[in-house]
Amino acid sequence: MSKRHADESFIPLHQDIALWEKPFNTAWTFWVALTPAFKENGGMFYLPDIDVVYPHEFDLNYPMFKCIDLEKNQISQEKLKDVSLQAGDISVWPAKTPHGSYMNISGQLRIGMPIVFVEENEYQRLM
């Protein structure tokens, strides 16, 4: 997943588990930073709340996929935490972690590679 210089794409708050075709409850995402990733170049943010799968709905401002409406779910921006990574760092989160990424307003490329792991017995059962 890359964000080029001055890439205006903003990925709103969402939970992977709510967007997948199958509910992989045991899934964990390992996001490997191949370049530095910080707020100004499109780095990620997350909500430290994995107890709830929030309702996801389409927002015409972000037509790529469904997202969490902060206002409807009473989530304040202040609760969101930024993730700053150096190249080679790995951010790890369970499938229920609400997360997104900022616009790249810098002159630096941001590249990361997500890898998702699911327990084999759950994968076999759902597939």
C-alpha positions in Angstrom: 0.0 0.0 0.0 1.6 3.2 -1.1 0.8 6.9 -0.8 2.7 9.1 -3.2 3.8 12.6 -2.6 0.8 14.9 -2.0 -1.6 12.0 -2.3 -4.9 13.4 -1.0 -6.4 10.0 -0.3 -7.6 9.7 3.3 -8.6 6.3 4.6 -11.4 6.8 7.2 -11.7 4.9 10.4 -12.7 1.3 9.7 -12.3 -2.2 11.1 -11.0 -4.9 8.8 -13.3 -7.6 10.2 -16.4 -5.5 9.2 -15.2 -5.3 5.6 -14.1 -8.9 5.0 -16.4 -11.3 3.3 -15.8 -13.8 6.2 -15.6 -12.8 9.9 -12.1 -13.9 10.8 -12.1 -13.2 14.5 -8.7 -14.6 15.1 -7.1 -12.5 12.3 -4.1 -10.2 13.1 -2.7 -7.7 10.7 1.0 -7.1 10.6 1.7 -3.8 8.7 5.3 -3.6 7.7 6.6 -0.1 7.0 8.9 -0.2 3.9 9.5 3.5 4.2 9.0 5.8 7.2 5.2 6.3 7.9 4.1 9.2 10.0 1.1 11.6 10.0 2.4 14.0 7.4 3.1 11.4 4.8 -0.1 9.4 5.2 0.7 7.4 8.3 -1.9 5.5 10.3 -4.1 6.2 13.3 -6.2 3.9 15.4 -8.8 3.8 18.1 -7.7 1.6 21.1 -11.1 -0.2 21.3 -11.3 -3.7 20.1 -14.4 -4.7 22.1 -17.0 -3.5 19.6 -17.5 -4.1 15.9 -18.9 -0.7 14.9 -21.6 -0.3 12.2 -19.9 0.6 8.9 -21.7 2.6 6.2 -20.9 4.2 2.9 -19.8 7.9 2.9 -19.8 9.6 -0.4 -16.6 11.5 0.6 -14.8 8.1 0.8 -16.5 5.9 -1.9 -13.9 3.1 -1.8 -15.4 1.3 1.1 -17.6 1.5 4.2 -16.4 3.3 7.2 -17.2 4.2 10.8 -19.2 7.4 11.3 -17.4 9.1 14.2 -20.3 11.3 15.1 -23.0 8.6 15.1 -20.8 6.3 17.2 -19.9 9.1 19.6 -16.1 8.8 18.9 -14.1 11.9 19.4 -11.0 12.7 17.3 -9.1 13.1 20.6 -9.5 9.3 21.2 -7.6 8.5 18.0 -3.9 7.6 18.4 -1.2 8.2 15.7 1.2 5.5 14.6 4.7 6.7 13.6 6.9 4.0 12.1 10.4 3.9 10.7 11.3 1.7 7.7 11.4 -1.8 9.0 9.0 -1.2 11.9 5.9 -3.3 12.2 2.5 -2.3 13.5 0.3 -5.2 14.7 -3.4 -5.2 15.5 -6.3 -7.6 15.8 -9.1 -7.5 13.1 -11.4 -5.5 15.3 -9.1 -2.6 15.8 -10.6 0.6 14.2 -7.9 2.3 12.1 -7.3 4.5 9.1 -4.6 6.7 7.5 -4.0 10.3 6.8 -3.5 12.1 3.5 0.1 12.4 2.4 0.8 16.1 2.5 4.5 15.7 2.5 7.0 15.3 -0.3 7.8 11.8 0.9 6.6 8.5 -0.4 4.9 6.2 2.2 4.9 2.4 1.4 3.8 -0.4 3.7 2.8 -4.0 3.2 0.0 -5.5 5.2 0.2 -9.2 6.0 -2.8 -10.9 7.7 -2.6 -14.1 9.7 -5.6 -16.2 10.7 -5.6 -19.3 12.9 -5.7 -22.3 10.6 -8.8 -24.0 12.3 -10.8 -20.8 11.8 -9.7 -20.4 8.2 -10.6 -24.1 7.4 -14.0 -23.7 9.1 -14.9 -20.5 7.3 -13.6 -21.4 3.9 
